[in-house]
Amino acid sequence: MQTVSASTAAAVPSAGAMVTVPAHQHETPYADAIRSLAGHDWQRLHVPGHQANPENAPGVANLVGEAALSVDFPMLFSGVDQETWRLVTPGRVTPLMRAQELAAEAWGASRTWFITNGASGGNHVATTVVRGLGTELVVQRSVHSSVIDGMTHVGLTPHFVTGYVDTGLGSAHGVTAEQVESVLAENPASAAVYIVSPSYFGAVADIAAISKVAHAHSVPLIVDESWGSHFGLHPQLPTNAARLGADLVVSSTHKAVGSLTQSAMLHLGHGPFAEALAPLVDRVVRSHQSTSCSALLLASLDEARKNIITRPELVERALATAEEIRGRVRADRRFRDATPDILASPDAVTNDPFKVLIDTRGAGITGSDAHYQLLRDHKIYAELSTPSALLLLVGAISPVDVDRFWNALQALPEAAIEPERPIVLPAPCERAMGLGEAFYSPVEMVPFDQAVGRISADSLAAYPPGVPNVLPGEILSAEVVDFLRATGAAPSGYVRGAADPALATFRVVA
């Protein structure tokens, strides 16, 4: 695939400037190629087994529609050059290659790969890339559990940077450049820095400063920007990590930009560190990516990129509705806008305007109960709750029916006595063994009350947001066991990685 140079990467104007969209960003080369293939009268004698006939798989057709079946081509076929009808045409840019070039330009990257196993798969790629550089890394403690899984599988030793935690709201945020500098100085054998920005709650870290620190120590910066896939695509949004000096960026495109679930992108930054990573990233992507990639997922990435880039008015309408909800909350008697709390985080240089955090303390209802009752009684599905807060995610291209949400929020019952709100995020557990050593050790299941003081064999994460509360090799504390059991018992929560969904037993090193 050809590389888009820094000089040709699309520049996003500063806030308040006009949005100028290059004409070629209206193209969807891969999606068009798939639609063109579907337009032929094929006798299909190839995978997938439904062979585009809804009569062969009526239940599947009912789920996704006949049109989806018609474009569900296998990977090799869907990459065919329809001018020559050859699987491989050396020297030609394939529709998929061109679609990835357009995405790289849109996000200001030097190169982009489409990923069909989600940002979790992107994190597995990124951790494998780190293993190609060394065996140690500096990593934010509140990374997604897929980063922990990736480090465990390839045998990396993490040196954690613990970011700011708002225990009142139950939100974990990011890290500062000074923190990264300190941990890098203490661990000079580290081969990379791996952080998360924005946080699940919308706090945006100072990527430019952190990248300077990493590069001064001669290591690349990898950013899990899963929750900021829309960043950098409109002047009213924060600048994205690839434009701020990050060398490799994981982007969960479906979360806010609107591609199909499980579709994601991996962006390569600019400069010598990113350039050195490119061959390794390409090889690792090939080794992790399915050889039966979904044409639907790939095409949805192509279409989602075009949609958000060429229709800035969608972003503006969605922003307006998010701000209207905040405005109503600020003027409300019961609820409070927690945006100032996010911006007060020591790591935050700005926030994601599409994350609306509503403080329920003093509202006569916990955030967890508000979440459940909105879902059960009003068919409104919020992104996340804690005992103290309700978190809404507004899609970057999806304006909200503000009145429907607001009327439902106001209809929530208000208790005469303020409910008890425990501190929701337990302290990290103490490490006793390495990640891989614990993960691959013989294990046993023990009752929860006997698990306290034992070494966890699992990565256990209250989900969402999926930040591990205990890692393989860490000693389970009573606080963490109680927290995870409470999470598992909540109507709207579960614990990722738990062998027993009820958390009555825990898997520990034997």
C-alpha positions in Angstrom: 0.0 0.0 0.0 1.2 3.5 -0.8 2.0 5.8 2.0 0.4 9.2 2.4 3.2 11.7 3.2 2.9 14.4 5.8 2.8 17.0 3.1 -0.4 15.5 1.6 -2.1 14.6 4.8 -5.4 16.5 5.1 -5.1 19.4 7.6 -8.0 20.1 9.9 -8.5 23.8 10.5 -8.5 25.4 13.9 -11.8 26.0 15.8 -13.9 28.6 14.1 -12.3 28.1 10.6 -14.2 26.9 7.6 -14.1 23.2 6.9 -12.5 22.5 3.5 -13.1 19.0 2.2 -10.9 17.7 -0.7 -13.1 16.4 -3.5 -11.5 12.9 -3.3 -12.8 12.5 0.2 -16.2 12.1 -1.3 -15.0 8.8 -2.8 -15.6 5.4 -1.3 -13.4 3.1 -3.5 -13.7 -0.1 -1.5 -17.5 0.2 -0.8 -18.0 1.1 -4.5 -16.0 -2.0 -5.6 -18.1 -4.2 -3.4 -21.3 -2.8 -4.7 -20.1 -3.2 -8.2 -19.3 -6.9 -7.6 -22.7 -7.4 -6.2 -24.3 -6.0 -9.3 -23.1 -8.9 -11.5 -25.3 -11.9 -12.0 -23.1 -14.4 -10.2 -23.5 -18.2 -9.9 -21.7 -18.3 -6.5 -19.7 -21.5 -5.9 -17.6 -20.1 -3.1 -17.7 -19.1 0.6 -19.6 -17.9 2.5 -22.1 -20.8 2.5 -25.2 -18.7 2.1 -23.9 -17.7 -1.4 -25.9 -14.5 -1.3 -29.3 -16.2 -1.5 -31.7 -15.3 1.3 -33.5 -18.5 0.8 -30.4 -20.4 1.9 -30.2 -18.5 5.2 -33.5 -16.9 5.9 -32.7 -16.1 9.5 -29.5 -14.4 8.6 -31.2 -12.5 5.8 -33.8 -11.4 8.3 -31.1 -10.1 10.6 -29.0 -8.1 8.1 -31.1 -7.8 5.0 -30.7 -9.2 1.5 -28.5 -6.4 0.4 -26.0 -7.3 3.1 -25.9 -10.9 1.9 -25.2 -9.7 -1.6 -22.0 -7.8 -0.7 -20.7 -10.5 1.7 -17.8 -11.4 -0.4 -14.7 -13.4 0.7 -11.5 -11.4 1.2 -9.6 -12.6 -1.9 -12.6 -12.1 -4.2 -13.5 -8.7 -2.8 -10.0 -7.5 -3.6 -10.3 -8.4 -7.3 -9.4 -5.8 -9.9 -12.5 -5.6 -12.0 -10.6 -4.1 -14.9 -8.5 -7.2 -15.3 -10.4 -9.8 -13.2 -7.1 -10.9 -11.7 -6.7 -11.5 -8.0 -3.3 -9.7 -8.1 -2.4 -6.9 -10.4 1.1 -5.7 -9.5 1.6 -2.0 -9.6 -2.1 -1.1 -9.3 -3.6 0.4 -6.2 -6.5 -1.8 -5.1 -9.8 -0.4 -3.9 -8.9 -1.4 -0.3 -5.5 0.2 -0.5 -7.1 3.4 -1.9 -9.7 3.4 0.9 -7.0 3.2 3.5 -5.1 6.0 1.8 -8.1 8.2 2.1 -8.5 7.3 5.8 -4.8 8.1 6.4 -5.3 11.5 4.8 -8.5 12.2 6.8 -6.9 11.4 10.2 -3.5 13.0 9.4 -1.7 9.7 9.5 1.2 8.5 7.3 -0.5 5.1 6.8 -3.7 3.5 8.0 -4.8 -0.2 8.3 -8.4 -1.3 8.4 -9.0 -3.8 11.3 -12.0 -6.1 11.5 -11.5 -7.6 15.0 -12.1 -4.3 16.8 -9.8 -1.9 18.6 -9.2 -4.9 21.0 -7.5 -6.5 18.0 -5.7 -3.3 17.3 -4.4 -3.3 20.9 -3.2 -6.9 20.4 -1.3 -5.8 17.2 0.2 -2.8 19.1 1.4 -4.9 22.0 2.9 -7.4 19.6 4.7 -4.6 17.9 6.2 -3.5 21.2 7.5 -7.0 21.8 9.4 -6.6 18.5 11.2 -3.7 20.1 11.9 -5.1 23.6 10.4 -6.9 26.6 9.5 -3.9 28.8 7.3 -0.9 28.4 5.8 2.0 30.3 2.0 1.7 30.2 -0.9 3.5 31.8 -2.5 1.4 34.5 -6.0 2.2 33.4 -5.6 0.7 29.9 -8.3 -1.5 28.4 -8.2 -5.2 29.3 -7.2 -6.0 25.7 -3.9 -4.3 26.2 -3.3 -6.4 29.3 -4.2 -9.5 27.4 -1.8 -8.5 24.6 1.0 -7.9 27.0 0.4 -11.2 28.7 0.3 -13.2 25.4 3.6 -11.8 24.1 5.5 -11.8 27.5 5.9 -8.0 28.1 6.8 -6.7 31.5 4.8 -3.5 32.2 6.0 -0.5 34.3 2.7 1.2 35.2 1.9 4.8 35.3 -1.1 5.4 37.5 -3.4 8.1 36.2 -5.8 10.4 38.1 -8.8 8.7 39.6 -11.9 10.7 40.7 -13.2 8.3 43.4 -16.3 10.4 44.0 -17.6 10.1 40.4 -15.9 6.7 39.9 -14.0 7.8 36.8 -10.4 6.9 35.9 -8.6 9.5 33.7 -5.2 9.8 32.1 -1.6 10.5 32.8 0.7 13.5 32.5 4.0 14.0 30.7 5.7 14.4 34.1 4.5 11.0 35.3 5.6 9.4 32.1 9.0 11.0 32.4 9.4 9.8 35.9 8.6 6.1 35.1 10.7 6.1 31.9 13.7 7.5 33.9 13.2 4.7 36.5 12.9 2.0 33.8 15.4 2.9 31.0 15.1 -0.6 29.4 11.5 0.3 28.3 10.9 -0.1 24.6 7.8 2.1 24.3 5.2 4.2 26.1 1.5 3.1 25.8 -1.2 5.4 27.0 -5.0 5.9 26.7 -6.5 9.2 25.5 -9.3 10.2 25.8 -10.3 8.4 28.9 -13.6 6.6 29.0 -15.1 9.6 30.6 -13.7 12.0 28.0 -10.5 13.5 29.6 -8.0 14.3 26.9 -4.3 14.0 27.8 -1.5 16.2 26.6 -0.4 13.9 23.7 2.1 16.5 22.3 3.9 16.8 25.6 3.9 13.0 26.3 5.2 12.3 22.8 8.1 14.7 23.3 9.0 12.9 26.5 8.9 9.4 24.9 10.9 10.6 21.9 13.5 12.2 24.2 14.0 8.7 25.7 14.3 7.3 22.1 11.1 5.2 22.3 7.8 5.5 20.3 4.5 6.6 21.8 1.5 4.3 21.3 -2.0 5.8 22.0 -5.2 3.8 22.5 -7.5 6.5 21.1 -10.5 4.1 20.9 -12.8 6.6 22.4 -11.6 9.5 20.2 -12.0 8.1 16.8 -13.8 11.3 15.8 -11.0 13.6 17.0 -9.4 15.7 14.4 -12.2 15.4 11.9 -13.9 18.7 12.6 -12.5 22.0 13.9 -14.8 22.0 16.9 -13.3 18.6 18.1 -10.0 18.0 19.9 -7.0 17.3 17.7 -6.3 13.6 17.2 -3.2 11.8 18.5 -1.6 11.1 15.1 -1.4 14.8 14.4 0.1 15.5 17.9 3.1 13.2 17.7 1.9 9.7 18.5 3.6 7.0 16.5 0.9 4.3 16.5 -2.7 5.0 17.2 -5.6 2.5 17.8 -8.9 3.9 16.7 -12.2 2.3 17.4 -14.0 3.8 14.5 -17.4 2.3 15.2 -17.7 3.9 18.6 -18.3 7.5 17.5 -17.8 7.7 13.7 -20.5 5.1 12.9 -18.9 2.2 11.1 -20.2 -1.3 11.9 -19.5 -2.8 15.3 -16.1 -4.6 15.4 -14.6 -2.4 12.7 -11.5 -0.2 13.6 -8.4 1.4 12.3 -4.7 1.5 13.1 -3.0 4.8 12.3 0.7 5.3 11.9 2.1 8.7 12.8 4.9 10.8 11.3 8.6 11.0 11.9 11.5 8.6 12.4 9.9 6.6 15.2 6.7 5.9 13.3 8.7 5.3 10.1 10.8 2.6 11.8 7.7 0.9 13.1 5.9 0.7 9.7 7.3 -2.7 8.4 6.8 -4.4 11.7 3.2 -3.1 12.1 2.4 -4.3 8.6 3.6 -7.8 9.3 1.9 -8.0 12.6 -1.4 -6.7 11.2 -1.2 -9.5 8.6 -0.6 -12.1 11.3 -3.5 -11.0 13.5 -6.0 -10.1 10.8 -8.4 -12.8 9.6 -7.9 -14.1 6.1 -11.6 -14.0 5.9 -12.1 -10.3 6.7 -15.7 -9.2 6.5 -16.3 -7.1 3.3 -19.2 -5.5 5.2 -16.9 -4.2 8.0 -14.3 -3.0 5.6 -16.8 -1.2 3.5 -18.4 0.4 6.5 -15.1 1.9 7.5 -14.9 3.5 4.0 -18.4 4.8 4.1 -18.1 6.1 7.7 -14.9 8.1 6.8 -16.7 9.7 3.9 -19.8 10.5 6.0 -18.1 12.3 8.8 -15.5 14.1 6.6 -17.9 15.4 3.9 -20.9 16.2 6.2 -19.5 18.5 8.9 -23.1 19.7 9.6 -23.8 16.3 11.1 -21.1 16.8 13.7 -22.4 20.3 14.4 -25.9 19.1 14.9 -24.8 16.3 17.2 -22.6 18.7 19.2 -25.5 21.1 19.6 -27.7 18.4 21.1 -24.9 17.2 23.5 -24.5 20.8 24.6 -28.3 21.3 25.0 -28.4 18.3 27.4 -25.5 19.8 29.4 -27.3 23.1 29.5 -30.5 21.6 30.8 -28.5 19.7 33.5 -26.7 22.8 34.6 -30.0 24.5 35.1 -31.6 21.6 36.9 -32.4 21.3 40.6 -31.5 17.6 41.0 -28.7 16.8 38.6 -25.3 18.4 38.0 -23.1 18.7 34.9 -19.8 17.0 35.8 -17.8 18.4 32.8 -15.9 20.8 35.2 -14.8 17.7 37.2 -13.4 16.1 34.0 -11.5 19.3 33.1 -10.1 19.6 36.6 -8.3 16.3 36.2 -4.5 17.0 36.3 -4.0 15.2 33.0 -6.8 16.8 31.1 -6.0 19.5 28.5 -9.5 19.4 27.1 -12.5 17.0 27.0 -14.5 15.1 24.5 -17.7 17.1 24.0 -19.6 14.0 23.0 -19.3 12.5 26.4 -22.0 13.9 28.7 -21.3 13.0 32.4 -24.3 13.7 34.8 -23.6 13.8 38.5 -26.4 12.1 40.4 -25.1 12.8 43.9 -27.9 14.7 45.7 -30.5 13.6 43.1 -32.2 11.0 45.3 -31.1 8.2 43.0 -27.8 6.5 42.2 -26.3 6.6 38.8 -26.6 2.8 38.6 -30.3 2.9 39.4 -30.9 5.7 36.9 -29.1 3.7 34.3 -31.2 0.6 34.9 -34.6 2.4 35.2 -34.0 4.4 32.0 -33.3 1.2 30.2 -36.1 -0.8 31.7 -38.9 1.8 31.8 -38.0 4.2 29.1 -36.0 2.1 26.6 -33.1 4.6 26.8 -29.7 2.9 26.9 -27.0 5.0 28.5 -23.3 4.1 27.9 -22.3 3.7 31.5 -23.1 4.4 35.1 -21.4 4.5 38.5 -23.1 4.9 41.9 -22.4 8.6 41.5 -22.9 9.4 37.8 -24.6 8.6 34.5 -22.5 8.7 31.3 -24.0 9.4 27.9 -22.2 8.9 24.6 -23.5 11.0 21.7 -22.4 9.6 18.3 -20.4 12.2 16.5 -22.8 12.0 13.5 -25.9 11.3 15.5 -28.0 14.1 17.0 -30.0 13.2 20.0 -33.8 13.5 20.7 -33.1 15.8 23.7 -36.7 16.0 24.8 -37.2 12.3 25.0 -34.1 11.8 27.1 -34.8 14.8 29.3 -38.4 13.8 30.0 -37.3 10.3 31.0 -34.5 11.7 33.3 -37.0 14.0 35.0 -39.4 11.1 35.5 -36.9 9.1 37.5 -38.1 8.6 41.1 -36.4 10.7 43.9 -35.9 9.1 47.2 -36.6 11.1 50.3 -33.3 9.9 51.9 -30.2 10.2 49.7 -29.0 6.7 48.8 -25.6 5.5 50.0 -22.9 5.8 47.4 -19.8 3.7 48.1 -16.4 4.8 46.7 -16.6 2.9 43.4 -13.0 2.4 42.3 -10.8 0.2 44.5 -7.0 0.7 44.9 -4.7 -1.3 42.6 -3.7 -4.7 44.0 -0.2 -5.6 44.9 1.9 -7.6 42.4 3.3 -11.0 43.4 4.1 -12.6 40.0 4.6 -11.7 36.4 1.6 -11.4 34.0 2.5 -14.4 31.9 3.8 -16.5 34.8 0.4 -16.2 36.6 -1.7 -16.5 33.4 -0.1 -19.8 32.4 0.3 -21.3 35.8 -1.9 -24.2 37.1 -5.1 -22.7 38.5 -7.9 -23.5 40.9 -11.4 -22.1 41.7 -11.9 -21.0 45.3 -14.9 -19.3 47.0 -14.8 -15.5 47.0 -14.0 -15.3 50.7 -11.1 -17.6 50.3 -9.8 -15.7 47.2 -8.7 -12.7 49.3 -4.9 -12.8 49.6 -4.6 -15.3 46.7 -2.9 -14.5 43.4 -5.3 -13.9 40.6 -4.9 -15.9 37.4 -7.3 -13.7 35.5 -7.5 -10.1 34.3 -10.9 -9.0 35.8 -12.4 -5.8 34.7 -15.7 -4.1 35.6 -17.3 -3.6 32.2 -17.9 -1.1 30.9 -15.4 0.6 30.9 -13.2 -2.5 30.8 -10.3 -1.2 32.8 -8.9 -4.2 34.7 -9.3 -3.9 38.5 -6.9 -6.8 39.1 -4.3 -8.4 36.8 -2.9 -11.9 36.5 -0.1 -12.1 39.2 -1.7 -9.5 41.5 -3.0 -10.4 45.0 -6.8 -10.1 45.3 -7.7 -7.6 48.0 -10.9 -7.7 50.0 -11.8 -4.3 48.5 -11.4 -5.5 44.9 -13.3 -8.7 45.6 -16.2 -6.8 47.1 -16.2 -4.3 44.2 -16.2 -6.9 41.5 -19.0 -8.9 43.3 -21.1 -5.7 43.6 -20.5 -5.0 39.9 -21.5 -8.5 38.9 -24.7 -8.2 40.9 -25.7 -4.8 39.4 -28.4 -5.0 36.7 -26.3 -3.1 34.2 -22.8 -4.4 34.8 -20.7 -7.5 34.5 -17.1 -8.5 35.0 -15.0 -9.3 31.9 -12.7 -12.2 32.4 -14.6 -13.8 35.3 -14.8 -17.6 35.2 -17.9 -17.4 37.4 -20.4 -14.6 36.2 -21.8 -14.5 39.8 -18.4 -13.9 41.2 -19.1 -16.5 43.9 -15.8 -18.1 43.0 -12.5 -16.8 41.7 -9.8 -18.4 39.6 -6.4 -18.1 41.4 -2.9 -19.5 40.9 -2.9 -23.0 42.5 
